[in-house]
Amino acid sequence: MDKKSCQCVELKWECWIKEYDSDNPDFITGLWFSTECAACGDMQFIPHAELDESTIPKEILARGLAWLKRQEEEKASQIQES
């Protein structure tokens, strides 16, 4: 389908933990989401802070928040071990 005529109605959501940004050395680990259009394949990566949580599928949001919490706990335990 031509991307210009696609309405990107059916989206596949995924969550990501972004740990590093080469353009931003002070980057703080954050939760990001991606959407991929089932029709045209267009992908977008959006930080959690820029999204309305009600638009994110509940299971994807829950998984992403759980990953982020687990990563924060791992970092805290590494700091305590040092």
QUIKA-V951839 format. One record per residue. RES is the residue in one small letter. OMEGA is omega in degrees with one decimal (NA if undefined). BURIAL is + if it has 24 or more other C-alpha atoms within 12 Angstrom, else -. D_FIRST is the distance of its C-alpha to the first C-alpha in Angstrom with 2 decimals. Layout:
res=RES omega=OMEGA burial=BURIAL d_first=D_FIRST
res=RES omega=OMEGA burial=BURIAL d_first=D_FIRST
This chain:
res=m omega=178.5 burial=- d_first=0.00
res=d omega=-177.3 burial=- d_first=3.78
res=k omega=-177.4 burial=- d_first=6.17
res=k omega=-178.7 burial=- d_first=8.62
res=s omega=-178.2 burial=- d_first=7.56
res=c omega=177.5 burial=- d_first=6.90
res=q omega=179.6 burial=- d_first=10.43
res=c omega=-177.6 burial=- d_first=10.64
res=v omega=-178.3 burial=- d_first=12.98
res=e omega=-176.2 burial=- d_first=13.23
res=l omega=171.9 burial=- d_first=14.64
res=k omega=-177.8 burial=- d_first=16.53
res=w omega=172.4 burial=+ d_first=19.74
res=e omega=178.5 burial=+ d_first=22.21
res=c omega=-176.6 burial=+ d_first=25.49
res=w omega=169.8 burial=+ d_first=27.15
res=i omega=178.9 burial=+ d_first=30.64
res=k omega=-175.1 burial=- d_first=30.73
res=e omega=-170.6 burial=- d_first=34.21
res=y omega=175.2 burial=- d_first=34.26
res=d omega=-175.9 burial=- d_first=32.92
res=s omega=178.6 burial=- d_first=34.23
res=d omega=-176.2 burial=- d_first=33.93
res=n omega=-175.8 burial=- d_first=35.93
res=p omega=179.3 burial=- d_first=38.97
res=d omega=-176.6 burial=- d_first=40.08
res=f omega=177.1 burial=- d_first=36.84
res=i omega=178.9 burial=- d_first=37.59
res=t omega=-177.4 burial=- d_first=35.74
res=g omega=178.9 burial=+ d_first=33.13
res=l omega=178.6 burial=+ d_first=30.57
res=w omega=176.0 burial=+ d_first=26.91
res=f omega=174.0 burial=+ d_first=23.79
res=s omega=172.8 burial=+ d_first=20.24
res=t omega=175.6 burial=+ d_first=17.11
res=e omega=-179.9 burial=- d_first=13.86
res=c omega=179.8 burial=- d_first=10.79
res=a omega=-176.4 burial=- d_first=10.10
res=a omega=-173.3 burial=- d_first=6.43
res=c omega=178.8 burial=- d_first=5.56
res=g omega=179.4 burial=- d_first=9.09
res=d omega=179.5 burial=- d_first=10.78
res=m omega=174.5 burial=- d_first=14.49
res=q omega=175.2 burial=- d_first=17.48
res=f omega=-173.1 burial=- d_first=21.14
res=i omega=176.0 burial=+ d_first=23.54
res=p omega=-179.1 burial=+ d_first=27.32
res=h omega=-176.4 burial=+ d_first=28.84
res=a omega=-178.2 burial=- d_first=31.03
res=e omega=-177.4 burial=- d_first=28.19
res=l omega=169.9 burial=- d_first=26.73
res=d omega=-175.6 burial=- d_first=28.11
res=e omega=-179.5 burial=- d_first=29.02
res=s omega=179.0 burial=- d_first=28.36
res=t omega=-177.6 burial=- d_first=24.58
res=i omega=175.9 burial=+ d_first=24.71
res=p omega=-172.8 burial=- d_first=24.88
res=k omega=-177.8 burial=- d_first=28.65
res=e omega=177.8 burial=- d_first=28.69
res=i omega=178.1 burial=+ d_first=26.63
res=l omega=-179.5 burial=+ d_first=28.92
res=a omega=179.5 burial=- d_first=32.01
res=r omega=-179.9 burial=- d_first=31.13
res=g omega=178.9 burial=+ d_first=30.51
res=l omega=177.7 burial=+ d_first=33.74
res=a omega=177.6 burial=- d_first=35.65
res=w omega=-178.2 burial=- d_first=34.54
res=l omega=178.9 burial=+ d_first=35.58
res=k omega=179.5 burial=- d_first=38.90
res=r omega=-179.7 burial=- d_first=39.61
res=q omega=177.5 burial=- d_first=39.01
res=e omega=178.0 burial=- d_first=41.34
res=e omega=178.4 burial=- d_first=43.96
res=e omega=178.7 burial=- d_first=43.77
res=k omega=179.6 burial=- d_first=44.27
res=a omega=-180.0 burial=- d_first=47.18
res=s omega=177.0 burial=- d_first=48.84
res=q omega=178.8 burial=- d_first=48.52
res=i omega=179.7 burial=- d_first=50.22
res=q omega=-179.5 burial=- d_first=52.99
res=e omega=-177.3 burial=- d_first=53.57
res=s omega=NA burial=- d_first=54.09
